[in-house]
Protein backbone atom coordinates (compact mmCIF):
# COMPACT_ATOMS: atom_id res chain seq x y z
CA UNK A 1 0.00 0.00 0.00
CA UNK A 2 1.04 3.59 -0.63
CA UNK A 3 1.35 6.04 2.25
CA UNK A 4 -2.19 7.45 2.14
CA UNK A 5 -3.68 3.96 2.01
CA UNK A 6 -1.52 2.77 4.90
CA UNK A 7 -2.71 5.65 7.07
CA UNK A 8 -6.34 4.91 6.20
CA UNK A 9 -5.87 1.25 7.04
CA UNK A 10 -4.23 2.13 10.36
CA UNK A 11 -7.39 4.01 11.39
CA UNK A 12 -9.59 1.02 10.51
CA UNK A 13 -7.24 -1.42 12.29
CA UNK A 14 -7.36 0.68 15.47
CA UNK A 15 -11.14 0.65 15.30
CA UNK A 16 -11.07 -3.12 14.93
CA UNK A 17 -8.82 -3.48 17.98
CA UNK A 18 -11.21 -1.35 20.04
CA UNK A 19 -14.15 -3.52 18.95
CA UNK A 20 -12.31 -6.79 19.68
CA UNK A 21 -11.51 -5.76 23.27
CA UNK A 22 -15.20 -5.77 24.20
CA UNK A 23 -16.56 -8.59 22.03
CA UNK A 24 -16.88 -12.35 22.34
CA UNK A 25 -14.57 -14.39 20.06
CA UNK A 26 -17.56 -15.91 18.26
CA UNK A 27 -18.97 -12.45 17.51
CA UNK A 28 -15.62 -11.30 16.16
CA UNK A 29 -15.42 -14.40 13.96
CA UNK A 30 -18.87 -13.61 12.55
CA UNK A 31 -17.77 -10.04 11.82
CA UNK A 32 -14.64 -11.37 10.12
CA UNK A 33 -16.76 -13.60 7.88
CA UNK A 34 -18.90 -10.61 6.91
CA UNK A 35 -15.86 -8.47 6.12
CA UNK A 36 -14.39 -11.18 3.91
CA UNK A 37 -17.74 -11.60 2.16
CA UNK A 38 -17.71 -7.89 1.35
CA UNK A 39 -14.15 -8.27 0.04
CA UNK A 40 -15.46 -10.96 -2.33
CA UNK A 41 -18.23 -8.58 -3.41
CA UNK A 42 -15.72 -5.80 -4.15
CA UNK A 43 -13.58 -8.24 -6.12
CA UNK A 44 -16.57 -9.12 -8.31
CA UNK A 45 -17.87 -5.54 -8.65
CA UNK A 46 -15.16 -3.17 -9.92
CA UNK A 47 -17.63 -0.30 -10.38
CA UNK A 48 -18.60 -0.44 -6.71
CA UNK A 49 -14.93 -0.68 -5.75
CA UNK A 50 -14.15 2.46 -7.75
CA UNK A 51 -17.13 4.36 -6.33
CA UNK A 52 -16.17 3.54 -2.73
CA UNK A 53 -12.60 4.74 -3.26
CA UNK A 54 -13.36 7.74 -5.50
CA UNK A 55 -11.32 10.72 -4.19
CA UNK A 56 -13.79 13.12 -5.83
CA UNK A 57 -16.43 11.99 -3.32
CA UNK A 58 -16.31 12.93 0.33
CA UNK A 59 -15.75 10.25 2.95
CA UNK A 60 -19.28 10.80 4.23
CA UNK A 61 -20.69 10.32 0.73
CA UNK A 62 -18.80 7.07 0.25
CA UNK A 63 -19.88 5.85 3.68
CA UNK A 64 -23.52 6.64 2.81
CA UNK A 65 -23.20 4.67 -0.44
CA UNK A 66 -21.80 1.74 1.50
CA UNK A 67 -24.79 1.85 3.83
CA UNK A 68 -27.23 1.86 0.91
CA UNK A 69 -25.60 -1.25 -0.55
CA UNK A 70 -25.01 -3.27 2.63
CA UNK A 71 -27.40 -2.14 5.37
CA UNK A 72 -29.47 -5.10 6.56
CA UNK A 73 -27.15 -7.58 4.86
CA UNK A 74 -24.31 -7.56 7.40
CA UNK A 75 -24.09 -6.80 11.12
CA UNK A 76 -23.76 -3.32 12.57
CA UNK A 77 -20.20 -3.99 13.74
CA UNK A 78 -18.98 -5.02 10.28
CA UNK A 79 -20.80 -2.09 8.70
CA UNK A 80 -19.19 0.33 11.16
CA UNK A 81 -15.72 -1.06 10.45
CA UNK A 82 -16.29 -0.86 6.70
CA UNK A 83 -17.52 2.70 7.02
CA UNK A 84 -14.20 3.61 8.65
CA UNK A 85 -12.42 1.95 5.70
CA UNK A 86 -14.29 3.66 2.87
CA UNK A 87 -14.15 7.05 4.63
CA UNK A 88 -10.38 7.02 4.28
CA UNK A 89 -8.19 8.01 1.34
CA UNK A 90 -7.12 5.24 -1.02
CA UNK A 91 -4.42 5.49 -3.64
CA UNK A 92 -6.22 3.01 -5.90
CA UNK A 93 -9.44 0.96 -5.86
CA UNK A 94 -7.32 -2.19 -5.59
CA UNK A 95 -5.87 -0.92 -2.31
CA UNK A 96 -9.37 -0.48 -0.89
CA UNK A 97 -10.06 -4.14 -1.76
CA UNK A 98 -6.79 -5.23 -0.17
CA UNK A 99 -7.67 -3.27 2.98
CA UNK A 100 -11.11 -4.84 3.37
CA UNK A 101 -9.66 -8.31 2.85
CA UNK A 102 -6.83 -7.65 5.30
CA UNK A 103 -9.26 -6.26 7.88
CA UNK A 104 -11.29 -9.47 7.60
CA UNK A 105 -8.14 -11.55 8.13
CA UNK A 106 -7.09 -9.41 11.09
CA UNK A 107 -10.56 -9.86 12.62
CA UNK A 108 -10.38 -13.62 12.15
CA UNK A 109 -6.95 -13.78 13.76
CA UNK A 110 -8.20 -11.55 16.58
CA UNK A 111 -11.06 -13.97 17.24
CA UNK A 112 -8.57 -16.84 17.56
CA UNK A 113 -6.35 -14.70 19.80
CA UNK A 114 -9.27 -13.85 22.09
CA UNK A 115 -10.13 -17.55 22.30
CA UNK A 116 -6.52 -18.40 23.24
CA UNK A 117 -6.01 -20.40 20.02
CA UNK A 118 -3.85 -18.15 17.85
CA UNK A 119 -0.57 -19.98 18.50
CA UNK A 120 -2.17 -23.28 17.52
CA UNK A 121 -3.73 -21.72 14.39
CA UNK A 122 -0.32 -20.38 13.38
CA UNK A 123 1.26 -23.83 13.77
CA UNK A 124 -1.60 -25.59 11.95
CA UNK A 125 -1.30 -23.26 8.97
CA UNK A 126 2.42 -23.89 8.75
CA UNK A 127 2.07 -27.66 9.10
CA UNK A 128 -0.63 -27.78 6.42
CA UNK A 129 1.70 -25.87 4.12
CA UNK A 130 4.37 -28.48 4.83
CA UNK A 131 1.98 -31.30 4.00
CA UNK A 132 1.04 -29.65 0.71
CA UNK A 133 4.61 -28.84 -0.32
CA UNK A 134 5.62 -32.44 0.46
CA UNK A 135 3.06 -33.85 -1.98
CA UNK A 136 3.41 -32.72 -5.62
CA UNK A 137 0.01 -34.21 -6.47
CA UNK A 138 -1.76 -32.38 -3.65
CA UNK A 139 0.12 -29.15 -4.34
CA UNK A 140 -0.86 -29.30 -8.00
CA UNK A 141 -4.51 -30.06 -7.20
CA UNK A 142 -4.87 -27.15 -4.78
CA UNK A 143 -3.03 -24.65 -6.98
CA UNK A 144 -4.73 -25.61 -10.26
CA UNK A 145 -6.98 -22.68 -11.33
CA UNK A 146 -8.82 -24.96 -13.77
CA UNK A 147 -10.18 -26.98 -10.84
CA UNK A 148 -13.35 -25.31 -9.47
CA UNK A 149 -12.72 -23.52 -6.18
CA UNK A 150 -15.55 -25.48 -4.53
CA UNK A 151 -13.82 -28.79 -5.33
CA UNK A 152 -10.52 -27.55 -3.94
CA UNK A 153 -12.28 -26.25 -0.82
CA UNK A 154 -13.97 -29.63 -0.34
CA UNK A 155 -10.60 -31.36 -0.58
CA UNK A 156 -9.18 -29.03 2.08
CA UNK A 157 -12.18 -29.69 4.35
CA UNK A 158 -11.58 -33.43 4.03
CA UNK A 159 -7.88 -33.09 4.80
CA UNK A 160 -8.43 -30.87 7.84
CA UNK A 161 -11.52 -32.59 9.27
CA UNK A 162 -11.03 -33.09 13.03
CA UNK A 163 -7.34 -32.15 12.63
CA UNK A 164 -7.43 -28.36 12.81
CA UNK A 165 -9.40 -25.53 14.34
CA UNK A 166 -12.24 -23.95 12.33
CA UNK A 167 -10.31 -20.69 11.99
CA UNK A 168 -7.41 -22.60 10.42
CA UNK A 169 -9.72 -24.17 7.86
CA UNK A 170 -11.24 -20.79 7.06
CA UNK A 171 -7.81 -19.23 6.55
CA UNK A 172 -6.70 -22.07 4.29
CA UNK A 173 -9.79 -21.34 2.21
CA UNK A 174 -8.73 -17.68 2.01
CA UNK A 175 -5.30 -18.82 0.82
CA UNK A 176 -6.95 -21.00 -1.84
CA UNK A 177 -8.77 -17.92 -3.13
CA UNK A 178 -5.41 -16.16 -3.59
CA UNK A 179 -5.14 -13.86 -0.56
CA UNK A 180 -3.56 -10.58 -1.65
CA UNK A 181 -3.07 -11.84 -5.21
CA UNK A 182 -0.57 -14.48 -4.07
CA UNK A 183 -0.30 -18.11 -5.09
CA UNK A 184 -1.47 -20.71 -2.58
CA UNK A 185 1.92 -21.33 -0.96
CA UNK A 186 2.67 -17.61 -0.76
CA UNK A 187 -0.73 -16.85 0.72
CA UNK A 188 -0.32 -19.53 3.40
CA UNK A 189 3.11 -18.18 4.35
CA UNK A 190 1.74 -14.66 4.60
CA UNK A 191 -1.09 -15.83 6.85
CA UNK A 192 1.41 -17.61 9.13
CA UNK A 193 3.37 -14.35 9.38
CA UNK A 194 0.27 -12.28 10.14
CA UNK A 195 -0.72 -14.73 12.88
CA UNK A 196 2.75 -14.46 14.39
CA UNK A 197 2.72 -10.67 14.08
CA UNK A 198 -0.54 -10.48 16.01
CA UNK A 199 1.27 -12.30 18.82
CA UNK A 200 4.11 -9.76 18.45
CA UNK A 201 6.44 -12.36 17.02
CA UNK A 202 8.71 -12.66 13.99
CA UNK A 203 8.72 -15.86 11.92
CA UNK A 204 12.00 -17.65 11.25
CA UNK A 205 11.86 -20.32 8.53
CA UNK A 206 14.55 -22.84 9.39
CA UNK A 207 15.67 -25.65 7.07
CA UNK A 208 17.75 -28.50 8.51
CA UNK A 209 18.91 -31.91 7.29
CA UNK A 210 17.63 -33.64 10.45
CA UNK A 211 15.04 -32.42 13.00
CA UNK A 212 16.23 -30.09 15.73
CA UNK A 213 15.60 -31.19 19.30
CA UNK A 214 13.29 -29.05 21.42
CA UNK A 215 16.33 -27.65 23.24
CA UNK A 216 18.14 -26.85 19.97
CA UNK A 217 15.05 -25.12 18.62
CA UNK A 218 14.65 -23.16 21.85
CA UNK A 219 18.28 -22.00 21.76
CA UNK A 220 18.01 -21.00 18.11
CA UNK A 221 14.83 -19.06 18.81
CA UNK A 222 16.49 -17.28 21.75
CA UNK A 223 19.51 -16.33 19.63
CA UNK A 224 17.30 -14.94 16.86
CA UNK A 225 15.17 -13.06 19.38
CA UNK A 226 18.32 -11.36 20.69
CA UNK A 227 19.25 -10.34 17.14
CA UNK A 228 15.84 -9.03 16.11
CA UNK A 229 14.72 -7.62 19.45
CA UNK A 230 11.46 -9.52 19.28
CA UNK A 231 10.20 -13.00 20.11
CA UNK A 232 10.80 -15.37 17.20
CA UNK A 233 8.53 -18.21 16.14
CA UNK A 234 10.72 -20.95 14.63
CA UNK A 235 9.15 -22.88 11.73
CA UNK A 236 11.24 -25.94 11.00
CA UNK A 237 11.49 -27.77 7.66
CA UNK A 238 13.51 -30.98 7.33
CA UNK A 239 15.29 -31.43 3.99
CA UNK A 240 17.96 -34.16 3.88
CA UNK A 241 19.05 -32.74 0.52
CA UNK A 242 20.94 -29.88 2.20
CA UNK A 243 23.26 -32.57 3.67
CA UNK A 244 23.96 -30.67 6.89
CA UNK A 245 24.11 -27.24 8.50
CA UNK A 246 21.15 -24.90 8.67
CA UNK A 247 19.39 -22.28 6.58
CA UNK A 248 17.47 -19.50 8.34
CA UNK A 249 15.20 -16.92 6.69
CA UNK A 250 13.67 -14.08 8.69
CA UNK A 251 11.81 -11.60 6.50
CA UNK A 252 14.21 -10.60 3.72
CA UNK A 253 17.27 -11.78 5.69
CA UNK A 254 18.73 -15.15 4.70
CA UNK A 255 21.54 -17.03 6.40
CA UNK A 256 22.51 -20.13 4.46
CA UNK A 257 25.04 -22.22 6.36
CA UNK A 258 24.16 -25.50 4.69
CA UNK A 259 26.70 -28.05 3.48
CA UNK A 260 24.95 -28.00 0.10
CA UNK A 261 25.61 -24.28 -0.31
CA UNK A 262 29.29 -24.70 0.54
CA UNK A 263 29.62 -27.58 -1.94
CA UNK A 264 27.94 -25.54 -4.67
CA UNK A 265 30.25 -22.60 -4.00
CA UNK A 266 33.30 -24.87 -4.18
CA UNK A 267 32.02 -26.43 -7.40
CA UNK A 268 31.46 -23.01 -8.96
CA UNK A 269 34.90 -21.80 -7.89
CA UNK A 270 36.56 -24.86 -9.46
CA UNK A 271 34.55 -24.41 -12.66
CA UNK A 272 35.95 -20.86 -13.08
CA UNK A 273 39.58 -21.99 -12.95
C-alpha positions as CSV (number, residue, x, y, z in Angstrom):
1,X,0.0,0.0,0.0
2,X,1.0,3.6,-0.6
3,X,1.4,6.0,2.3
4,X,-2.2,7.5,2.1
5,X,-3.7,4.0,2.0
6,X,-1.5,2.8,4.9
7,X,-2.7,5.6,7.1
8,X,-6.3,4.9,6.2
9,X,-5.9,1.2,7.0
10,X,-4.2,2.1,10.4
11,X,-7.4,4.0,11.4
12,X,-9.6,1.0,10.5
13,X,-7.2,-1.4,12.3
14,X,-7.4,0.7,15.5
15,X,-11.1,0.7,15.3
16,X,-11.1,-3.1,14.9
17,X,-8.8,-3.5,18.0
18,X,-11.2,-1.3,20.0
19,X,-14.2,-3.5,19.0
20,X,-12.3,-6.8,19.7
21,X,-11.5,-5.8,23.3
22,X,-15.2,-5.8,24.2
23,X,-16.6,-8.6,22.0
24,X,-16.9,-12.3,22.3
25,X,-14.6,-14.4,20.1
26,X,-17.6,-15.9,18.3
27,X,-19.0,-12.4,17.5
28,X,-15.6,-11.3,16.2
29,X,-15.4,-14.4,14.0
30,X,-18.9,-13.6,12.5
31,X,-17.8,-10.0,11.8
32,X,-14.6,-11.4,10.1
33,X,-16.8,-13.6,7.9
34,X,-18.9,-10.6,6.9
35,X,-15.9,-8.5,6.1
36,X,-14.4,-11.2,3.9
37,X,-17.7,-11.6,2.2
38,X,-17.7,-7.9,1.4
39,X,-14.1,-8.3,0.0
40,X,-15.5,-11.0,-2.3
41,X,-18.2,-8.6,-3.4
42,X,-15.7,-5.8,-4.1
43,X,-13.6,-8.2,-6.1
44,X,-16.6,-9.1,-8.3
45,X,-17.9,-5.5,-8.6
46,X,-15.2,-3.2,-9.9
47,X,-17.6,-0.3,-10.4
48,X,-18.6,-0.4,-6.7
49,X,-14.9,-0.7,-5.7
50,X,-14.2,2.5,-7.7
51,X,-17.1,4.4,-6.3
52,X,-16.2,3.5,-2.7
53,X,-12.6,4.7,-3.3
54,X,-13.4,7.7,-5.5
55,X,-11.3,10.7,-4.2
56,X,-13.8,13.1,-5.8
57,X,-16.4,12.0,-3.3
58,X,-16.3,12.9,0.3
59,X,-15.7,10.2,3.0
60,X,-19.3,10.8,4.2
61,X,-20.7,10.3,0.7
62,X,-18.8,7.1,0.2
63,X,-19.9,5.9,3.7
64,X,-23.5,6.6,2.8
65,X,-23.2,4.7,-0.4
66,X,-21.8,1.7,1.5
67,X,-24.8,1.9,3.8
68,X,-27.2,1.9,0.9
69,X,-25.6,-1.3,-0.5
70,X,-25.0,-3.3,2.6
71,X,-27.4,-2.1,5.4
72,X,-29.5,-5.1,6.6
73,X,-27.1,-7.6,4.9
74,X,-24.3,-7.6,7.4
75,X,-24.1,-6.8,11.1
76,X,-23.8,-3.3,12.6
77,X,-20.2,-4.0,13.7
78,X,-19.0,-5.0,10.3
79,X,-20.8,-2.1,8.7
80,X,-19.2,0.3,11.2
81,X,-15.7,-1.1,10.4
82,X,-16.3,-0.9,6.7
83,X,-17.5,2.7,7.0
84,X,-14.2,3.6,8.6
85,X,-12.4,2.0,5.7
86,X,-14.3,3.7,2.9
87,X,-14.2,7.0,4.6
88,X,-10.4,7.0,4.3
89,X,-8.2,8.0,1.3
90,X,-7.1,5.2,-1.0
91,X,-4.4,5.5,-3.6
92,X,-6.2,3.0,-5.9
93,X,-9.4,1.0,-5.9
94,X,-7.3,-2.2,-5.6
95,X,-5.9,-0.9,-2.3
96,X,-9.4,-0.5,-0.9
97,X,-10.1,-4.1,-1.8
98,X,-6.8,-5.2,-0.2
99,X,-7.7,-3.3,3.0
100,X,-11.1,-4.8,3.4
101,X,-9.7,-8.3,2.9
102,X,-6.8,-7.6,5.3
103,X,-9.3,-6.3,7.9
104,X,-11.3,-9.5,7.6
105,X,-8.1,-11.6,8.1
106,X,-7.1,-9.4,11.1
107,X,-10.6,-9.9,12.6
108,X,-10.4,-13.6,12.1
109,X,-6.9,-13.8,13.8
110,X,-8.2,-11.5,16.6
111,X,-11.1,-14.0,17.2
112,X,-8.6,-16.8,17.6
113,X,-6.4,-14.7,19.8
114,X,-9.3,-13.8,22.1
115,X,-10.1,-17.6,22.3
116,X,-6.5,-18.4,23.2
117,X,-6.0,-20.4,20.0
118,X,-3.9,-18.2,17.8
119,X,-0.6,-20.0,18.5
120,X,-2.2,-23.3,17.5
121,X,-3.7,-21.7,14.4
122,X,-0.3,-20.4,13.4
123,X,1.3,-23.8,13.8
124,X,-1.6,-25.6,12.0
125,X,-1.3,-23.3,9.0
126,X,2.4,-23.9,8.7
127,X,2.1,-27.7,9.1
128,X,-0.6,-27.8,6.4
129,X,1.7,-25.9,4.1
130,X,4.4,-28.5,4.8
131,X,2.0,-31.3,4.0
132,X,1.0,-29.6,0.7
133,X,4.6,-28.8,-0.3
134,X,5.6,-32.4,0.5
135,X,3.1,-33.8,-2.0
136,X,3.4,-32.7,-5.6
137,X,0.0,-34.2,-6.5
138,X,-1.8,-32.4,-3.6
139,X,0.1,-29.1,-4.3
140,X,-0.9,-29.3,-8.0
141,X,-4.5,-30.1,-7.2
142,X,-4.9,-27.2,-4.8
143,X,-3.0,-24.6,-7.0
144,X,-4.7,-25.6,-10.3
145,X,-7.0,-22.7,-11.3
146,X,-8.8,-25.0,-13.8
147,X,-10.2,-27.0,-10.8
148,X,-13.3,-25.3,-9.5
149,X,-12.7,-23.5,-6.2
150,X,-15.6,-25.5,-4.5
151,X,-13.8,-28.8,-5.3
152,X,-10.5,-27.6,-3.9
153,X,-12.3,-26.3,-0.8
154,X,-14.0,-29.6,-0.3
155,X,-10.6,-31.4,-0.6
156,X,-9.2,-29.0,2.1
157,X,-12.2,-29.7,4.3
158,X,-11.6,-33.4,4.0
159,X,-7.9,-33.1,4.8
160,X,-8.4,-30.9,7.8
161,X,-11.5,-32.6,9.3
162,X,-11.0,-33.1,13.0
163,X,-7.3,-32.2,12.6
164,X,-7.4,-28.4,12.8
165,X,-9.4,-25.5,14.3
166,X,-12.2,-23.9,12.3
167,X,-10.3,-20.7,12.0
168,X,-7.4,-22.6,10.4
169,X,-9.7,-24.2,7.9
170,X,-11.2,-20.8,7.1
171,X,-7.8,-19.2,6.5
172,X,-6.7,-22.1,4.3
173,X,-9.8,-21.3,2.2
174,X,-8.7,-17.7,2.0
175,X,-5.3,-18.8,0.8
176,X,-6.9,-21.0,-1.8
177,X,-8.8,-17.9,-3.1
178,X,-5.4,-16.2,-3.6
179,X,-5.1,-13.9,-0.6
180,X,-3.6,-10.6,-1.7
181,X,-3.1,-11.8,-5.2
182,X,-0.6,-14.5,-4.1
183,X,-0.3,-18.1,-5.1
184,X,-1.5,-20.7,-2.6
185,X,1.9,-21.3,-1.0
186,X,2.7,-17.6,-0.8
187,X,-0.7,-16.8,0.7
188,X,-0.3,-19.5,3.4
189,X,3.1,-18.2,4.4
190,X,1.7,-14.7,4.6
191,X,-1.1,-15.8,6.9
192,X,1.4,-17.6,9.1
193,X,3.4,-14.4,9.4
194,X,0.3,-12.3,10.1
195,X,-0.7,-14.7,12.9
196,X,2.8,-14.5,14.4
197,X,2.7,-10.7,14.1
198,X,-0.5,-10.5,16.0
199,X,1.3,-12.3,18.8
200,X,4.1,-9.8,18.5
201,X,6.4,-12.4,17.0
202,X,8.7,-12.7,14.0
203,X,8.7,-15.9,11.9
204,X,12.0,-17.7,11.2
205,X,11.9,-20.3,8.5
206,X,14.6,-22.8,9.4
207,X,15.7,-25.7,7.1
208,X,17.8,-28.5,8.5
209,X,18.9,-31.9,7.3
210,X,17.6,-33.6,10.5
211,X,15.0,-32.4,13.0
212,X,16.2,-30.1,15.7
213,X,15.6,-31.2,19.3
214,X,13.3,-29.1,21.4
215,X,16.3,-27.7,23.2
216,X,18.1,-26.8,20.0
217,X,15.0,-25.1,18.6
218,X,14.6,-23.2,21.9
219,X,18.3,-22.0,21.8
220,X,18.0,-21.0,18.1
221,X,14.8,-19.1,18.8
222,X,16.5,-17.3,21.8
223,X,19.5,-16.3,19.6
224,X,17.3,-14.9,16.9
225,X,15.2,-13.1,19.4
226,X,18.3,-11.4,20.7
227,X,19.3,-10.3,17.1
228,X,15.8,-9.0,16.1
229,X,14.7,-7.6,19.5
230,X,11.5,-9.5,19.3
231,X,10.2,-13.0,20.1
232,X,10.8,-15.4,17.2
233,X,8.5,-18.2,16.1
234,X,10.7,-21.0,14.6
235,X,9.1,-22.9,11.7
236,X,11.2,-25.9,11.0
237,X,11.5,-27.8,7.7
238,X,13.5,-31.0,7.3
239,X,15.3,-31.4,4.0
240,X,18.0,-34.2,3.9
241,X,19.0,-32.7,0.5
242,X,20.9,-29.9,2.2
243,X,23.3,-32.6,3.7
244,X,24.0,-30.7,6.9
245,X,24.1,-27.2,8.5
246,X,21.1,-24.9,8.7
247,X,19.4,-22.3,6.6
248,X,17.5,-19.5,8.3
249,X,15.2,-16.9,6.7
250,X,13.7,-14.1,8.7
251,X,11.8,-11.6,6.5
252,X,14.2,-10.6,3.7
253,X,17.3,-11.8,5.7
254,X,18.7,-15.1,4.7
255,X,21.5,-17.0,6.4
256,X,22.5,-20.1,4.5
257,X,25.0,-22.2,6.4
258,X,24.2,-25.5,4.7
259,X,26.7,-28.0,3.5
260,X,25.0,-28.0,0.1
261,X,25.6,-24.3,-0.3
262,X,29.3,-24.7,0.5
263,X,29.6,-27.6,-1.9
264,X,27.9,-25.5,-4.7
265,X,30.3,-22.6,-4.0
266,X,33.3,-24.9,-4.2
267,X,32.0,-26.4,-7.4
268,X,31.5,-23.0,-9.0
269,X,34.9,-21.8,-7.9
270,X,36.6,-24.9,-9.5
271,X,34.6,-24.4,-12.7
272,X,35.9,-20.9,-13.1
273,X,39.6,-22.0,-13.0
